[in-house]
Amino acid sequence: MPEPGSRSLDAGAKRLRVMNGGRVKIVVPRPVAGTAKTATIQRSSTGTWYVGCSSCAWAEPAPRLPTGQDVGRDVGLKVFARPTHGMPMENPRFLRRDDRALAGAQRRLSQADKGTPQRATWRHVVARLHARIAWRRGAFAHQHSRRLVDRFDLIAVQDLSVNRMLHTQCLAQSLAAAAWTPLAAFLSHQAAWAGRRLVAVHAAYTAQDCSGCGHRPPRSRSDRIDTCPCCGLVRDRDRNAARNILRLANDLVG
């Protein structure tokens, strides 16, 4: 006897049985883990239909082998992320990359008369541009989180309230486009699935405290590199914050 729900989604034949719609052909981007129990069907602003399996039964986690490496990450806008060791990751700025094309399409949309085929065409163009930016942002967050989970046993991050930070008008657009929120969501899911430890620590004073001696000298936000007056350590602001984040995470996990 087939498992419950197996007759609704046939991943091998790439068919989905929809109520009052029969068997519909679908595109399965990757194998479905377990047996799909519930699914949500929605239509995007570009006219594309998506099926999301919100819950699956008998899906077993896939723990990865220990690597013996830990990492702390400090996120920013100029540099997307700077780890405790290794090269920093530049901010991809997906919105800025398509800013000119998006502005032109929105201008054409505003100039078209309501109810005309031209307005419907330009509305679709604007929706496609927004969808393309969202796809790139999501793919970047997914791939970056996958690399972190594959490489490190413990991943220490900042516990940031992005929604509150968006109230800063001069930085709201850049913060929303930086993919911090989807990256945190992907990291949480993939770390739990792979048996890794993801620790979010309070970000207060992580950029000011010296990672060598713990001294907290007065420091301006414009000072990117300085020398600790107590121990003489030459500190890069972002790298110093990443090291403090990892230290706090190690203290929490014991």
Summary of the structure (lengths in Angstrom):
residues: 254
radius of gyration: 23.1
end to end distance: 48.5
largest distance: 73.0
contacts: 657
relative contact order: 0.13
helix: 37%
strand: 22%
